[in-house]
Amino acid sequence: MEAHQDELQEPILEPQNSNFEVDSRLEKVLNDTHLPYFNRLWLASKIELKLLFRLAAPAVFVYSINNFMSLATRAFAGHLGNLQLAAASLGNSGIQLLAYGLMLGMGSAVETLCGQAYGAHKKEMLGIYLQRATIVLTITGIPLAVVYLLCKPILLLLGEPTNVASAAAVFVYGLIPQIFAYAVNFPIQKFLQAQSIVNPSALISAGTLGLHLLLTWVAVYKMGLGLFGVSLVLSLSWWVIVTGQFVYILRSSRCKETWRGFDLQAFSGIWEFVKLSVASAVMLCLETWYYQILVLIAGLLENPEIALDSLAICSAVNGLLFMVSVGFNAAASVRVSNELGAGNPKSAAFSVLMVNSVSLVIAVIEAIIVLSLRHVISYAFTSGEVVAAAVSELCPLLAVTLVLNGVQPVLSGVAVGCGWQAFVAYVNVGCYYVVGLPLGCLLGFKYNLGAKGIWSGMIGGTVMQTFILIWVTYWTDWNKEVEKAKVRLEKWEGKKEPPSES
């Protein structure tokens, strides 16, 4: 027994460069009944944690940098004046996030297909999926560009003041090129993530952030380009990221097998890809819009100023820490899709367990820190004591939300890795909009609990959704998921009729 353990342990602790060799060893360890249970668990955990953090850490960094670029743009707009700050905030939260959520959601279809194809060693298909997704997302960008052009009458129709709507429209016009940068960036990002190539994107994003700050400063203080210049620089920065990543794909030896140039095959199967992309987009957008609606509903309360201020601070803290959850979401999707494509059911199940455990521990630590700072956390944003008291009251709900964020986004990543987007979209509709929102309005308005009631009801919807995903994941037959992955890959190669993506 000891000789067998030593023989197996040495190569595991010295993983080779290929991710497939590491993955196959994980499956071998999990299937090795000669090893004592706790030894097997320890060795498997070491392998999985190394793979997990190598994916999650750079992904968290990339999403945080992208979020900070948008935040920096609004900060520069604020230096132009209060009207400009209001316009940039409205344009960002009301219009730009629509395109971001839609494009990111549609891009997750690439995550499913590329991840499973890479695990199955069908590397040549990754470039085809990348091109097909770019085509679909670029076409989707055209009606979104029309919405951007019509944003002023849309904002006026929603009751925004004329001066704010006019200024917001100027800001949004400069973001039109950003739409098509999204259309290329998200497929490229998922293409690279599926191959566990994440560090280059992190380095490119970090370099672009420095360039973005410099160019925005020049546009505001040296060229006097105002709101339009600020937003146009943001669009340019996104195109810098896209160009940098694409140049990496063309030049890197790591992408030679997955990128073999432009191919007319990318234009086949467009409609099937659209259906999977739409399911992915609906799944993500329903989650993204859920807590945005919280802020809109809070504006209908009797004393909306304090409610909105306190919610804005809590949302800012939640949004910052949510980037950690997004990073683990990406890692979960890549790990599960790779293992399913490689035909490793036990490794896929073990990856789900590990990524949820690690993410939950981190989320609990975040929640404890927030609770310990509940009386002072608002002073990072404002000096008002009334707002500070309101934020302190909301912090327990923020802590619960953070803990849920440690599980729910990761399970969504697992769903993407398995190709369950359509199913999760239905779950989100029921839990968020049939249960969560009505319950929040009932508690907030009927029982006069205000912002706490609205948020409590919406947490109820999230808890319900999380338990459903836990239940489905727990009872998943991973051997069947491996077979579904094989059928899905054959379908996308044109060998079989499309199976149901339920």
Secondary structure by P-SEA (a helix, b strand, c coil): caaaaaaaaaaaacccccaaaaaaaaaaaaacccccaaaaaaaaaaaaaaaaaaccaaaaaaaaaaaaaaaaaaaaaaaacaaaaaaaaaaaaccaaaaaaaaaaaaaaaaaaaaaaaaaccccaaaaaaaaaaaaaaaaaaaaaaaaaaaaaaaaaacccaaaaaaaaaaaaaaaaaaaaaaaaaaaaaaaaaacccaaaaaaaaaaaaaaaaaaaaacccccccaaaaaaaaaaaaaaaaaaaaaaaaccccccccccccccccccaaaaaaaaaaaaaaaaaaaaaaaaaaaaaaaaccaaaaaaaaaaaaaaaaaaaaaaaaaaaaaaaaaaaaaaaaccaaaaaaaaaaaaaaaaaaaaaaaaaaaaacccccccccccaaaaaaaaaaaaaaaaaaaaaacaaaaaaaaaaacaaaaaaaaaaaacccccaaaaaaaacccccaaaaaaaaaaaaaaaaaaaaaaaaaacaaaaaaaaaaaaaaaaaccccccccc
